[in-house]
Amino acid sequence: MMSKHGGSHPHGGWAATGCVVLLAGMLMGLSCSRNDKHFSDVRIAFFPGGGPDQSFAAIVYQGAKSAAEDLGCHMDYYWSYWDEDTIVSQFREAIYSEPDAICIVGHPGEERMRPLVEEAFRKNILVTFLNADLPDIKNDFMVHGCGYVGQDTYQSGYTLSSALARKYTPEQLREVHVLTWDYQTNAPLSHRARRSLGLLDALKEHHIPYHHSEIPLEMRGSCSSDELAVVLRPLLKSHPDTGVVIADSGDVTAALADALNTAGFKPGNIIGAGFDLSVEAVKGLNTGYLGLIHDQQPFLQGYLPVLQACLTVKYGFAGLNIDTGSGLIDSGNLGLIEELVRRQIR
């Protein structure tokens, strides 16, 4: 595959996780030697995943926007509110607009996304993934620049439940309710659903009693604390021994503290846990309604795919595979992070 800017893509991959610092240093050298932005001739279609009014997607967007400002590339943004049909439809639109690269979430899955990815590469349009991986497609096209920036979904779920097991007493963990995403035990799991599987597997291994229910579809695109409280009341009434609620969604996690309050619980009666920092989640940590947050650092899921796309389009680098999901945040280590959350960096 030939780059639109004259380079050719290599026929061998390279270990990517350790090269971010090297690439950043290279970019600093490039920017210092030129008065104009080095990637001003690159145009990228970018999918933050959710909507601009949702805490997680807004931080991804800030990362992508910051990368574009630093690098000089031109951006077109597509907001899908996590709806898989919308993502597929917008993917077609993006291919039709003929950008140099498309940075897209993988939620619709391998079967629906593969024909579009193949079409894009035939048209010399780079495709790279963020937030939800499509590992088979990525591996097939990695030498041509297809990569992934985001969490290892299974490991992120496993890490959070294991951390809860270390942090809290058996009495506090007497029973856990997990609000899952796309988790069906009798069907093949999507890559996105593997985070729920990781949550449940770790609870099982630590011999912690649990039950689970699906996050309603209408709450995946938008979730208010009042709506979540309506869902939680009957769940917690039917499971009165629940000591912890885990939300497998950043937007549901953001609504969880206020929802527990609205449902009539005091801080610490039921411990909330979940994924992704937000102003609301920080408030929940400070008030005691939330106990632990797994931070997959969504700013990086915006910034690094744009960086990789620019480097691949211009210089033919192979795709990078970067795991951003390793942070665990509670009230004891907020520190500087709290201000960065307000600035939509963390």
VOPA-906877 format. One record per residue (C-alpha): residue number from 0; residue in three letters; z, y, x. Coordinates in steps of 0.05 Angstrom, whole numbers, plus 5000, padded with zeros to 4 digits. Layout:
<recs>
+-----+------+------+------+------+
: pos : code :   zz :   yy :   xx :
+-----+------+------+------+------+
: NUM :  ALA :    Z :    Y :    X :
...
+-----+------+------+------+------+
</recs>
This chain:
<recs>
+-----+------+------+------+------+
: pos : code :   zz :   yy :   xx :
+-----+------+------+------+------+
:   0 :  MET : 5000 : 5000 : 5000 :
:   1 :  MET : 4980 : 5067 : 5028 :
:   2 :  SER : 5024 : 5128 : 5020 :
:   3 :  LYS : 4994 : 5187 : 4983 :
:   4 :  HIS : 5013 : 5228 : 5043 :
:   5 :  GLY : 4975 : 5185 : 5094 :
:   6 :  GLY : 5027 : 5135 : 5119 :
:   7 :  SER : 5024 : 5060 : 5108 :
:   8 :  HIS : 5082 : 5018 : 5084 :
:   9 :  PRO : 5110 : 4967 : 5133 :
:  10 :  HIS : 5106 : 4893 : 5121 :
:  11 :  GLY : 5179 : 4880 : 5139 :
:  12 :  GLY : 5245 : 4902 : 5108 :
:  13 :  TRP : 5304 : 4928 : 5147 :
:  14 :  ALA : 5379 : 4929 : 5135 :
:  15 :  ALA : 5390 : 4992 : 5096 :
:  16 :  THR : 5464 : 5002 : 5084 :
:  17 :  GLY : 5478 : 5027 : 5154 :
:  18 :  CYS : 5418 : 5073 : 5160 :
:  19 :  VAL : 5439 : 5129 : 5113 :
:  20 :  VAL : 5474 : 5168 : 5169 :
:  21 :  LEU : 5413 : 5159 : 5214 :
:  22 :  LEU : 5366 : 5184 : 5160 :
:  23 :  ALA : 5411 : 5243 : 5145 :
:  24 :  GLY : 5411 : 5262 : 5218 :
:  25 :  MET : 5336 : 5256 : 5220 :
:  26 :  LEU : 5329 : 5301 : 5160 :
:  27 :  MET : 5374 : 5353 : 5191 :
:  28 :  GLY : 5328 : 5354 : 5251 :
:  29 :  LEU : 5267 : 5360 : 5208 :
:  30 :  SER : 5296 : 5417 : 5166 :
:  31 :  CYS : 5317 : 5455 : 5229 :
:  32 :  SER : 5247 : 5452 : 5257 :
:  33 :  ARG : 5212 : 5478 : 5195 :
:  34 :  ASN : 5219 : 5541 : 5154 :
:  35 :  ASP : 5196 : 5508 : 5090 :
:  36 :  LYS : 5226 : 5448 : 5055 :
:  37 :  HIS : 5200 : 5384 : 5087 :
:  38 :  PHE : 5185 : 5346 : 5023 :
:  39 :  SER : 5157 : 5403 : 4981 :
:  40 :  ASP : 5093 : 5363 : 4968 :
:  41 :  VAL : 5130 : 5304 : 4936 :
:  42 :  ARG : 5138 : 5298 : 4861 :
:  43 :  ILE : 5189 : 5250 : 4831 :
:  44 :  ALA : 5202 : 5227 : 4759 :
:  45 :  PHE : 5277 : 5215 : 4754 :
:  46 :  PHE : 5317 : 5177 : 4701 :
:  47 :  PRO : 5392 : 5194 : 4701 :
:  48 :  GLY : 5404 : 5140 : 4649 :
:  49 :  GLY : 5442 : 5175 : 4594 :
:  50 :  GLY : 5439 : 5245 : 4566 :
:  51 :  PRO : 5455 : 5313 : 4596 :
:  52 :  ASP : 5517 : 5319 : 4553 :
:  53 :  GLN : 5546 : 5253 : 4578 :
:  54 :  SER : 5595 : 5256 : 4636 :
:  55 :  PHE : 5566 : 5199 : 4678 :
:  56 :  ALA : 5492 : 5217 : 4671 :
:  57 :  ALA : 5509 : 5290 : 4683 :
:  58 :  ILE : 5538 : 5273 : 4751 :
:  59 :  VAL : 5478 : 5229 : 4768 :
:  60 :  TYR : 5434 : 5289 : 4750 :
:  61 :  GLN : 5475 : 5335 : 4794 :
:  62 :  GLY : 5464 : 5287 : 4852 :
:  63 :  ALA : 5389 : 5285 : 4840 :
:  64 :  LYS : 5385 : 5360 : 4831 :
:  65 :  SER : 5423 : 5372 : 4895 :
:  66 :  ALA : 5377 : 5325 : 4933 :
:  67 :  ALA : 5316 : 5361 : 4906 :
:  68 :  GLU : 5345 : 5428 : 4927 :
:  69 :  ASP : 5361 : 5402 : 4997 :
:  70 :  LEU : 5294 : 5366 : 5007 :
:  71 :  GLY : 5247 : 5411 : 4969 :
:  72 :  CYS : 5215 : 5358 : 4925 :
:  73 :  HIS : 5193 : 5372 : 4854 :
:  74 :  MET : 5229 : 5335 : 4798 :
:  75 :  ASP : 5215 : 5315 : 4726 :
:  76 :  TYR : 5276 : 5288 : 4688 :
:  77 :  TYR : 5275 : 5237 : 4632 :
:  78 :  TRP : 5338 : 5230 : 4587 :
:  79 :  SER : 5343 : 5164 : 4550 :
:  80 :  TYR : 5416 : 5161 : 4526 :
:  81 :  TRP : 5418 : 5090 : 4554 :
:  82 :  ASP : 5370 : 5066 : 4499 :
:  83 :  GLU : 5327 : 5011 : 4529 :
:  84 :  ASP : 5266 : 5023 : 4484 :
:  85 :  THR : 5267 : 5096 : 4503 :
:  86 :  ILE : 5272 : 5079 : 4578 :
:  87 :  VAL : 5210 : 5034 : 4572 :
:  88 :  SER : 5171 : 5086 : 4532 :
:  89 :  GLN : 5189 : 5141 : 4580 :
:  90 :  PHE : 5172 : 5097 : 4640 :
:  91 :  ARG : 5101 : 5091 : 4612 :
:  92 :  GLU : 5099 : 5167 : 4603 :
:  93 :  ALA : 5122 : 5177 : 4675 :
:  94 :  ILE : 5068 : 5130 : 4702 :
:  95 :  TYR : 5016 : 5168 : 4662 :
:  96 :  SER : 5038 : 5234 : 4693 :
:  97 :  GLU : 5022 : 5204 : 4763 :
:  98 :  PRO : 5082 : 5227 : 4805 :
:  99 :  ASP : 5091 : 5203 : 4876 :
: 100 :  ALA : 5153 : 5164 : 4858 :
: 101 :  ILE : 5196 : 5142 : 4799 :
: 102 :  CYS : 5271 : 5133 : 4806 :
: 103 :  ILE : 5294 : 5094 : 4745 :
: 104 :  VAL : 5353 : 5055 : 4716 :
: 105 :  GLY : 5340 : 4980 : 4706 :
: 106 :  HIS : 5375 : 4970 : 4639 :
: 107 :  PRO : 5315 : 4941 : 4600 :
: 108 :  GLY : 5314 : 4881 : 4647 :
: 109 :  GLU : 5265 : 4844 : 4691 :
: 110 :  GLU : 5218 : 4818 : 4637 :
: 111 :  ARG : 5205 : 4886 : 4604 :
: 112 :  MET : 5204 : 4926 : 4668 :
: 113 :  ARG : 5161 : 4883 : 4713 :
: 114 :  PRO : 5092 : 4898 : 4682 :
: 115 :  LEU : 5106 : 4972 : 4687 :
: 116 :  VAL : 5131 : 4968 : 4758 :
: 117 :  GLU : 5069 : 4929 : 4778 :
: 118 :  GLU : 5024 : 4980 : 4743 :
: 119 :  ALA : 5059 : 5037 : 4779 :
: 120 :  PHE : 5051 : 5005 : 4848 :
: 121 :  ARG : 4977 : 4990 : 4832 :
: 122 :  LYS : 4970 : 5065 : 4821 :
: 123 :  ASN : 5005 : 5080 : 4887 :
: 124 :  ILE : 5068 : 5105 : 4852 :
: 125 :  LEU : 5133 : 5084 : 4885 :
: 126 :  VAL : 5187 : 5055 : 4838 :
: 127 :  THR : 5259 : 5049 : 4860 :
: 128 :  PHE : 5321 : 5033 : 4819 :
: 129 :  LEU : 5390 : 5063 : 4808 :
: 130 :  ASN : 5453 : 5045 : 4769 :
: 131 :  ALA : 5428 : 4978 : 4743 :
: 132 :  ASP : 5391 : 4933 : 4792 :
: 133 :  LEU : 5331 : 4888 : 4779 :
: 134 :  PRO : 5339 : 4844 : 4840 :
: 135 :  ASP : 5278 : 4799 : 4831 :
: 136 :  ILE : 5231 : 4858 : 4823 :
: 137 :  LYS : 5266 : 4896 : 4879 :
: 138 :  ASN : 5259 : 4838 : 4927 :
: 139 :  ASP : 5185 : 4829 : 4910 :
: 140 :  PHE : 5170 : 4903 : 4924 :
: 141 :  MET : 5222 : 4922 : 4976 :
: 142 :  VAL : 5173 : 4923 : 5033 :
: 143 :  HIS : 5133 : 4974 : 4993 :
: 144 :  GLY : 5194 : 5019 : 4982 :
: 145 :  CYS : 5229 : 4991 : 4920 :
: 146 :  GLY : 5304 : 4995 : 4931 :
: 147 :  TYR : 5369 : 5002 : 4893 :
: 148 :  VAL : 5427 : 5052 : 4895 :
: 149 :  GLY : 5487 : 5034 : 4853 :
: 150 :  GLN : 5544 : 4987 : 4844 :
: 151 :  ASP : 5544 : 4912 : 4852 :
: 152 :  THR : 5558 : 4904 : 4778 :
: 153 :  TYR : 5594 : 4837 : 4780 :
: 154 :  GLN : 5637 : 4856 : 4840 :
: 155 :  SER : 5656 : 4923 : 4809 :
: 156 :  GLY : 5684 : 4888 : 4748 :
: 157 :  TYR : 5719 : 4835 : 4790 :
: 158 :  THR : 5749 : 4889 : 4835 :
: 159 :  LEU : 5778 : 4930 : 4778 :
: 160 :  SER : 5812 : 4871 : 4743 :
: 161 :  SER : 5838 : 4845 : 4810 :
: 162 :  ALA : 5867 : 4914 : 4826 :
: 163 :  LEU : 5901 : 4917 : 4758 :
: 164 :  ALA : 5932 : 4849 : 4773 :
: 165 :  ARG : 5961 : 4877 : 4838 :
: 166 :  LYS : 5983 : 4943 : 4809 :
: 167 :  TYR : 6020 : 4922 : 4745 :
: 168 :  THR : 6074 : 4873 : 4726 :
: 169 :  PRO : 6063 : 4811 : 4683 :
: 170 :  GLU : 6099 : 4846 : 4626 :
: 171 :  GLN : 6051 : 4905 : 4630 :
: 172 :  LEU : 5992 : 4857 : 4635 :
: 173 :  ARG : 6019 : 4812 : 4579 :
: 174 :  GLU : 5952 : 4815 : 4544 :
: 175 :  VAL : 5888 : 4853 : 4562 :
: 176 :  HIS : 5833 : 4875 : 4515 :
: 177 :  VAL : 5765 : 4886 : 4548 :
: 178 :  LEU : 5712 : 4928 : 4514 :
: 179 :  THR : 5650 : 4894 : 4541 :
: 180 :  TRP : 5577 : 4915 : 4548 :
: 181 :  ASP : 5522 : 4866 : 4528 :
: 182 :  TYR : 5568 : 4807 : 4542 :
: 183 :  GLN : 5548 : 4743 : 4506 :
: 184 :  THR : 5577 : 4678 : 4532 :
: 185 :  ASN : 5523 : 4635 : 4501 :
: 186 :  ALA : 5463 : 4675 : 4526 :
: 187 :  PRO : 5435 : 4693 : 4594 :
: 188 :  LEU : 5470 : 4756 : 4618 :
: 189 :  SER : 5433 : 4819 : 4634 :
: 190 :  HIS : 5448 : 4850 : 4702 :
: 191 :  ARG : 5486 : 4905 : 4667 :
: 192 :  ALA : 5529 : 4854 : 4630 :
: 193 :  ARG : 5552 : 4822 : 4695 :
: 194 :  ARG : 5604 : 4876 : 4704 :
: 195 :  SER : 5638 : 4851 : 4641 :
: 196 :  LEU : 5633 : 4780 : 4668 :
: 197 :  GLY : 5667 : 4803 : 4733 :
: 198 :  LEU : 5723 : 4835 : 4693 :
: 199 :  LEU : 5736 : 4772 : 4653 :
: 200 :  ASP : 5729 : 4724 : 4712 :
: 201 :  ALA : 5782 : 4761 : 4752 :
: 202 :  LEU : 5830 : 4763 : 4693 :
: 203 :  LYS : 5820 : 4688 : 4685 :
: 204 :  GLU : 5832 : 4675 : 4759 :
: 205 :  HIS : 5896 : 4716 : 4757 :
: 206 :  HIS : 5919 : 4678 : 4695 :
: 207 :  ILE : 5923 : 4741 : 4653 :
: 208 :  PRO : 5914 : 4730 : 4578 :
: 209 :  TYR : 5855 : 4769 : 4551 :
: 210 :  HIS : 5809 : 4779 : 4492 :
: 211 :  HIS : 5746 : 4820 : 4487 :
: 212 :  SER : 5699 : 4855 : 4439 :
: 213 :  GLU : 5631 : 4889 : 4447 :
: 214 :  ILE : 5626 : 4964 : 4452 :
: 215 :  PRO : 5587 : 4983 : 4388 :
: 216 :  LEU : 5515 : 5001 : 4402 :
: 217 :  GLU : 5522 : 5069 : 4370 :
: 218 :  MET : 5578 : 5086 : 4420 :
: 219 :  ARG : 5536 : 5069 : 4482 :
: 220 :  GLY : 5493 : 5131 : 4476 :
: 221 :  SER : 5551 : 5176 : 4456 :
: 222 :  CYS : 5625 : 5164 : 4448 :
: 223 :  SER : 5678 : 5211 : 4421 :
: 224 :  SER : 5753 : 5199 : 4424 :
: 225 :  ASP : 5757 : 5200 : 4347 :
: 226 :  GLU : 5703 : 5147 : 4341 :
: 227 :  LEU : 5736 : 5104 : 4393 :
: 228 :  ALA : 5804 : 5111 : 4359 :
: 229 :  VAL : 5773 : 5083 : 4295 :
: 230 :  VAL : 5750 : 5022 : 4334 :
: 231 :  LEU : 5815 : 5013 : 4372 :
: 232 :  ARG : 5864 : 5016 : 4313 :
: 233 :  PRO : 5844 : 4950 : 4280 :
: 234 :  LEU : 5833 : 4916 : 4347 :
: 235 :  LEU : 5902 : 4933 : 4372 :
: 236 :  LYS : 5934 : 4918 : 4305 :
: 237 :  SER : 5904 : 4848 : 4307 :
: 238 :  HIS : 5928 : 4839 : 4379 :
: 239 :  PRO : 5996 : 4872 : 4379 :
: 240 :  ASP : 6015 : 4845 : 4448 :
: 241 :  THR : 5959 : 4883 : 4482 :
: 242 :  GLY : 5986 : 4919 : 4544 :
: 243 :  VAL : 5920 : 4942 : 4576 :
: 244 :  VAL : 5852 : 4964 : 4549 :
: 245 :  ILE : 5793 : 4962 : 4597 :
: 246 :  ALA : 5729 : 4999 : 4579 :
: 247 :  ASP : 5665 : 4974 : 4611 :
: 248 :  SER : 5631 : 5042 : 4603 :
: 249 :  GLY : 5640 : 5109 : 4636 :
: 250 :  ASP : 5632 : 5148 : 4572 :
: 251 :  VAL : 5680 : 5103 : 4534 :
: 252 :  THR : 5729 : 5109 : 4592 :
: 253 :  ALA : 5724 : 5184 : 4587 :
: 254 :  ALA : 5743 : 5180 : 4513 :
: 255 :  LEU : 5797 : 5127 : 4521 :
: 256 :  ALA : 5859 : 5171 : 4536 :
: 257 :  ASP : 5849 : 5217 : 4477 :
: 258 :  ALA : 5832 : 5157 : 4433 :
: 259 :  LEU : 5897 : 5122 : 4450 :
: 260 :  ASN : 5934 : 5187 : 4434 :
: 261 :  THR : 5897 : 5194 : 4368 :
: 262 :  ALA : 5912 : 5122 : 4351 :
: 263 :  GLY : 5986 : 5138 : 4356 :
: 264 :  PHE : 6005 : 5110 : 4425 :
: 265 :  LYS : 6047 : 5146 : 4476 :
: 266 :  PRO : 6030 : 5146 : 4551 :
: 267 :  GLY : 6046 : 5079 : 4581 :
: 268 :  ASN : 6052 : 5041 : 4515 :
: 269 :  ILE : 5982 : 5015 : 4528 :
: 270 :  ILE : 5950 : 5026 : 4596 :
: 271 :  GLY : 5878 : 5048 : 4597 :
: 272 :  ALA : 5830 : 5029 : 4652 :
: 273 :  GLY : 5755 : 5034 : 4663 :
: 274 :  PHE : 5698 : 5061 : 4703 :
: 275 :  ASP : 5673 : 5128 : 4729 :
: 276 :  LEU : 5709 : 5193 : 4741 :
: 277 :  SER : 5702 : 5251 : 4692 :
: 278 :  VAL : 5743 : 5312 : 4673 :
: 279 :  GLU : 5770 : 5272 : 4614 :
: 280 :  ALA : 5786 : 5212 : 4657 :
: 281 :  VAL : 5824 : 5255 : 4707 :
: 282 :  LYS : 5864 : 5285 : 4650 :
: 283 :  GLY : 5879 : 5214 : 4626 :
: 284 :  LEU : 5904 : 5195 : 4696 :
: 285 :  ASN : 5948 : 5257 : 4700 :
: 286 :  THR : 5978 : 5247 : 4630 :
: 287 :  GLY : 5991 : 5173 : 4641 :
: 288 :  TYR : 5945 : 5146 : 4588 :
: 289 :  LEU : 5898 : 5118 : 4641 :
: 290 :  GLY : 5924 : 5077 : 4700 :
: 291 :  LEU : 5864 : 5059 : 4743 :
: 292 :  ILE : 5791 : 5079 : 4748 :
: 293 :  HIS : 5736 : 5045 : 4787 :
: 294 :  ASP : 5691 : 5099 : 4816 :
: 295 :  GLN : 5619 : 5078 : 4829 :
: 296 :  GLN : 5605 : 5149 : 4855 :
: 297 :  PRO : 5547 : 5168 : 4809 :
: 298 :  PHE : 5530 : 5231 : 4849 :
: 299 :  LEU : 5504 : 5184 : 4904 :
: 300 :  GLN : 5464 : 5146 : 4851 :
: 301 :  GLY : 5427 : 5211 : 4839 :
: 302 :  TYR : 5422 : 5237 : 4910 :
: 303 :  LEU : 5404 : 5175 : 4950 :
: 304 :  PRO : 5346 : 5149 : 4909 :
: 305 :  VAL : 5313 : 5217 : 4915 :
: 306 :  LEU : 5324 : 5216 : 4990 :
: 307 :  GLN : 5296 : 5146 : 4996 :
: 308 :  ALA : 5236 : 5162 : 4952 :
: 309 :  CYS : 5218 : 5222 : 4996 :
: 310 :  LEU : 5224 : 5182 : 5060 :
: 311 :  THR : 5183 : 5124 : 5032 :
: 312 :  VAL : 5128 : 5168 : 5003 :
: 313 :  LYS : 5122 : 5208 : 5067 :
: 314 :  TYR : 5136 : 5156 : 5121 :
: 315 :  GLY : 5129 : 5088 : 5089 :
: 316 :  PHE : 5201 : 5065 : 5096 :
: 317 :  ALA : 5220 : 5000 : 5061 :
: 318 :  GLY : 5268 : 5002 : 5002 :
: 319 :  LEU : 5342 : 5014 : 5014 :
: 320 :  ASN : 5396 : 4972 : 4981 :
: 321 :  ILE : 5460 : 5014 : 4976 :
: 322 :  ASP : 5524 : 4994 : 4941 :
: 323 :  THR : 5560 : 5057 : 4917 :
: 324 :  GLY : 5615 : 5024 : 4876 :
: 325 :  SER : 5677 : 5014 : 4919 :
: 326 :  GLY : 5728 : 5067 : 4900 :
: 327 :  LEU : 5793 : 5056 : 4861 :
: 328 :  ILE : 5827 : 5119 : 4835 :
: 329 :  ASP : 5895 : 5129 : 4803 :
: 330 :  SER : 5943 : 5188 : 4796 :
: 331 :  GLY : 5967 : 5178 : 4867 :
: 332 :  ASN : 5902 : 5190 : 4903 :
: 333 :  LEU : 5866 : 5243 : 4861 :
: 334 :  GLY : 5879 : 5299 : 4912 :
: 335 :  LEU : 5814 : 5334 : 4930 :
: 336 :  ILE : 5776 : 5289 : 4883 :
: 337 :  GLU : 5802 : 5326 : 4822 :
: 338 :  GLU : 5767 : 5390 : 4842 :
: 339 :  LEU : 5704 : 5352 : 4860 :
: 340 :  VAL : 5704 : 5321 : 4791 :
: 341 :  ARG : 5704 : 5390 : 4759 :
: 342 :  ARG : 5644 : 5407 : 4803 :
: 343 :  GLN : 5608 : 5343 : 4781 :
: 344 :  ILE : 5605 : 5315 : 4851 :
: 345 :  ARG : 5655 : 5258 : 4842 :
+-----+------+------+------+------+
</recs>
